[in-house]
Amino acid sequence: MSAFHGKSVLITGGASGIGAATARRAAAGGGRVLIADTDEQAGPALAEEIGALFHRTDVGDFDQMKAAVDAAAEAHGGLDVLFCNAGIAGPSEGLIDQGIPYDLDRYRKTVAVNLDGPVHGVHAALPLMRGRQGASILVTSSMAGLFAPPSGEVYAATKHALIGFVRSLALTLADDPLTVNAICPGYVDTPMIAPLLPMIGELGLGGTVVAPEKVAELAERIVAERGSGDAWLIAEGVCAPFPFHD
Ligand code: NAD
């Protein structure tokens, strides 16, 4: 039986890519899914297709994030799985990226979505999830949260920060049945990296691309296994907590 079966599952960034693949998997496995996303076209369309709810949510705004959590809890009888997955990346996040000028608004937006989003999500959901048997928080970090890539410094900073957040939170929750883990994908075939695909071999960070369904599979595995505080690296041929050990 699916680890999502009968569970109330909230997925931010669930309208596309990794979030959409996980929403499909959770719904197919008998989960009751709420997609929280800014995309008011793809989000409701996917929700209708898989029998989920859509809640228009900007994760960088705490009140909107809390409203999404409350909507999921009210419609689905609480919250069992919070997947803080929404994230953005873009060319102007590099500090010295091919002469692109420093864009303060873009910097603040990247931090708001990639870091504030999960922090808001956790704060909104913790009162509902603490002490709940079988409950899980997942946060999408990145391979760029484990290794320092040669550009996209701000993106890497937010993704490193998420791993610290998750590891610390897991220690805080050590005596609680609620688990918290980070997923650190390498390259995943989603709209986010479509512009990078032609040059991925030159980027020197692995060079291979996995399907979003593989990341969704890992999300379910983490929910099922009940470990906490891990940062799971998932790339071609690798799916394990980092740092690796025997
Ligand atoms: P994607 O662009 O396909 O999906 C991102 C989703 O987030 C979209 O539906 C978008 O509408 C939504 N979103 C953007 N800003 C939002 C906001 N403020 N509030 C709510 N939703 C918002 O990208 P993806 O590749 O599926 O990315 C998902 C996560 O995986 C991100 O955190 C990303 O950083 C991470 N990641 C992706 C890759 C990759 O290679 N694709 C690698 C490592 C990590």
Residues whose N, C-alpha, C, O or C-beta is under 5 A from the ligand:
A	BS01	NAD	G13 G14 A15 S16 G17 I18 G19 A36 D37 T38 D39 T57 D58 V59 G60 N85 A86 G87 I88 V113 T140 S141 S142 M143 P185 G186 Y187 V188 T190 P191 M192 I193
